[in-house]
């Protein structure tokens, strides 16, 4: 196979990185980076064969995936920092059909709210595991 034009390799790499945004697999991006690196290096190094270019690009992609996948997944997994729960730490909620309504959001609770009527105000001291934790009633 003749040498693949560097612009085609770079375009294919950009396409795969864009495809990664849709698929969210954390693997295709590394192959895309490998294709871009080989495409850029093809301007400086004369490769004899297109198969060699592809083999190097895929090798770079596999190595990057192996070395950096765990770090990339940790970086992307920010569920603890930006979850809905952190927006609503505490406040006053209103009992509504067995749930707690606070700031326009309905929360389940494991606390016993059978003594409360709809419309009663309750103090929410925390949100954990998507459930409201209520202050003890005096």
For each residue, the residues with C-beta under 8 A, 3 or more apart:
1: 4 49 50 51
2: 49 50
3: 42 46 47 48 49 50 53
4: 1 8 9 42 50 53 54
5: 8 9 42
6: 9 10 39 40 42 43
7: 10 11 39
8: 4 5 11 12 39
9: 4 5 6 12 13 35 36 38 39 42 53 57
10: 6 7 13 14 35 36 39 40
11: 7 8 14 15
12: 8 9 15 16 32 35 39
13: 9 10 16 17 31 32 33 34 35 36 37 39 57
14: 10 11 17 18 32 36
15: 11 12 18 19 32
16: 12 13 19 20 28 29 31 32 35
17: 13 14 20 21 28 29 32 33 36
18: 14 15 21 22
19: 15 16 22 23 28 32
20: 16 17 23 24 25 26 28 29 32
21: 17 18 24
22: 18 19
23: 19 20 28
24: 20 21
25: 20 28
26: 20 29 30 65 69 72 73 76
27: 30 31 65 69
28: 16 17 19 20 23 25 31 32
29: 16 17 20 26 32 33
30: 26 27 33 34 60 61 62 64 65 68 69
31: 13 16 27 28 34 35 57 58 61 65
32: 12 13 14 15 16 17 19 20 28 29 35 36 61
33: 13 17 29 30 36 37 60 61 64
34: 13 30 31 37 38 56 57 58 59 60 61 64
35: 9 10 12 13 16 31 32 38 39 57 61
36: 9 10 13 14 17 32 33 39 40
37: 13 33 34 40 41 57 60
38: 9 34 35 41 42 53 56 57 60
39: 6 7 8 9 10 12 13 35 36 42 43
40: 6 10 36 37 43 44
41: 37 38 44 45
42: 3 4 5 6 9 38 39 45 47 53
43: 6 39 40
44: 40 41
45: 41 42
46: 3
47: 3 42 50 52 53
48: 3 52
49: 1 2 3 52 53
50: 1 2 3 4 47 53 54
51: 1 54 55
52: 47 48 49 55 56
53: 3 4 9 38 42 47 49 50 56 57
54: 4 50 51 57 58
55: 51 52 58 59
56: 34 38 52 53 59 60
57: 9 13 31 34 35 37 38 53 54 60 61
58: 31 34 54 55 61 62
59: 34 55 56 62 63
60: 30 33 34 37 38 56 57 63 64
61: 30 31 32 33 34 35 57 58 64 65
62: 30 58 59 65 66
63: 59 60 66 67
64: 30 33 34 60 61 67 68
65: 26 27 30 31 61 62 68 69
66: 62 63 69
67: 63 64
68: 30 64 65 71 72
69: 26 27 30 65 66 72 73
70: 73 74
71: 68 74 75
72: 26 68 69 75 76
73: 26 69 70 76 77
74: 70 71 77
75: 71 72 78
76: 26 72 73
77: 73 74
78: 75 81 82
79: 82 83
80: 83
81: 78 86
82: 78 79 86
83: 79 80 86
84: 87 88 105 130
85: 88 89 127 128 130
86: 81 82 83 89
87: 84 103
88: 84 85 91 102 103 105 107 124 127
89: 85 86 126 127
90: 123 124 125 126
91: 88 102 103 123 124
92: 102 121 122 123 124
93: 100 101 102 107 121 122 123 124 132
94: 100 101 102 119 120 121 122
95: 98 99 100 101 113 116 117 118 119 120 121 122
96: 99 100 101 106 118 119
97: 118
98: 95 113
99: 95 96 106 107 108 109
100: 93 94 95 96 106 107 108 109 113 122 124 132 134
101: 93 94 95 96 104 105 106 107
102: 88 91 92 93 94 105 107 124 132
103: 87 88 91
104: 101
105: 84 88 101 102
106: 96 99 100 101
107: 88 93 99 100 101 102 124 127 130 131 132
108: 99 100 130 131 132
109: 99 100 113 131 132 133 134
110: 131
111: 132 133 134
112: 115
113: 95 98 100 109 116 122 134
114:
115: 112 137
116: 95 113 120 122
117: 95 120
118: 95 96 97
119: 94 95 96
120: 94 95 116 117
121: 92 93 94 95
122: 92 93 94 95 100 113 116 134 135
123: 90 91 92 93 134 135
124: 88 90 91 92 93 100 102 107 127 132 133 134 135
125: 90 133 134 135
126: 89 90 132 133
127: 85 88 89 107 124 130 131 132 133
128: 85 131 133
129:
130: 84 85 107 108 127
131: 107 108 109 110 127 128
132: 93 100 102 107 108 109 111 124 126 127
133: 109 111 124 125 126 127 128
134: 100 109 111 113 122 123 124 125 137
135: 122 123 124 125
136:
137: 115 134
138:
